[in-house]
Amino acid sequence: MQRWLLRRLLEVPLGLALGDIRGCEHVEASSGPIAVLAVAWSRHIVCLSRECFARYLEELRPRGEETACDRCGAHVPPPGPRMTMARLGHTILVAGLCPECLKDGGHEGG
């Protein structure tokens, strides 16, 4: 797994604890581990229940920056960034990456 994706995955539980990331009502009320979906371009996560996921679909569609790589910020010509996913524990992270970052040749160190 790329270190960048690992760092982003580790930000999710820390962000929840600090209040920097918001969760759906099930995540916020949970007293234990719960499977969640996060996207690199959002500070909001949801559980994998059908109703929460359906509401989250709008959040999954990036607006305005859909041509930017989530890792390096570079403009990616059509068809745009390629989607990648990573999982750590109960967290699934989705990110849109340029071809260089996707193959971990990246524009930033790590």
C-alpha positions in Angstrom: 0.0 0.0 0.0 1.3 3.5 -0.8 2.4 5.5 2.2 0.2 8.4 1.1 -2.9 6.2 1.2 -1.9 4.7 4.5 -1.6 8.2 6.0 -5.0 9.2 4.7 -6.5 6.1 6.1 -4.9 6.8 9.5 -6.4 10.3 9.4 -10.0 8.9 9.6 -10.1 7.6 13.2 -7.9 10.5 14.4 -10.2 13.0 12.6 -13.3 11.4 14.1 -11.8 11.6 17.6 -10.8 15.3 17.1 -14.0 16.3 15.4 -12.3 17.2 12.1 -14.2 14.4 10.3 -17.9 13.9 10.6 -19.7 10.6 10.4 -23.2 9.5 9.6 -25.5 9.0 12.6 -24.5 5.4 12.9 -20.8 6.2 13.0 -21.3 9.1 15.5 -23.4 6.9 17.8 -21.2 3.8 17.6 -19.4 2.7 20.7 -17.2 0.2 18.8 -15.6 -0.5 15.4 -17.9 0.0 12.5 -17.1 -0.4 8.8 -16.9 3.0 7.1 -16.4 4.5 3.6 -14.3 7.6 3.2 -13.2 9.6 0.1 -10.0 11.6 -0.1 -11.8 14.8 -1.1 -14.3 14.9 1.8 -14.2 15.3 5.6 -17.4 13.2 6.0 -17.6 9.4 6.2 -20.5 7.0 6.3 -21.2 3.4 7.4 -22.0 0.8 4.8 -25.7 0.6 5.5 -27.8 1.0 2.4 -29.6 4.2 3.5 -26.4 6.0 4.5 -24.5 4.9 1.4 -27.3 6.1 -0.8 -27.2 9.6 0.8 -23.4 9.6 0.5 -23.5 9.0 -3.3 -23.7 12.8 -3.9 -20.6 13.3 -1.7 -18.8 10.7 -3.8 -19.1 12.8 -6.9 -16.3 15.4 -6.7 -17.3 18.9 -7.8 -15.0 21.3 -9.6 -11.8 19.5 -8.9 -12.6 16.2 -10.6 -9.6 16.8 -12.9 -7.1 17.1 -10.0 -5.1 14.3 -8.4 -6.0 13.8 -4.7 -2.4 13.1 -3.9 -0.4 15.7 -5.8 -3.0 18.1 -7.0 -1.9 17.9 -10.7 -4.4 18.4 -13.4 -5.3 15.1 -15.1 -6.5 15.4 -18.7 -9.6 13.4 -19.7 -10.7 10.9 -18.7 -9.4 12.4 -15.4 -8.0 10.8 -12.3 -8.1 7.0 -11.9 -10.0 5.8 -8.9 -8.1 3.6 -6.4 -9.2 2.1 -3.1 -7.4 1.0 0.0 -8.6 -0.7 3.2 -7.2 -0.6 6.7 -9.2 -2.3 9.5 -12.8 -1.1 9.2 -12.0 1.8 6.9 -12.2 1.9 3.1 -10.7 4.9 1.4 -11.4 6.0 -2.2 -9.1 8.4 -4.0 -8.7 9.8 -7.6 -5.0 9.6 -8.6 -3.0 10.7 -11.7 -1.1 8.0 -13.6 2.2 8.9 -11.9 0.8 8.8 -8.3 -1.2 5.6 -9.2 2.0 3.8 -10.0 3.6 5.4 -6.9 6.1 7.4 -9.0 4.3 10.4 -7.4 5.1 14.1 -7.4 5.6 14.2 -3.6 7.9 12.1 -1.5 5.8 9.4 0.0 
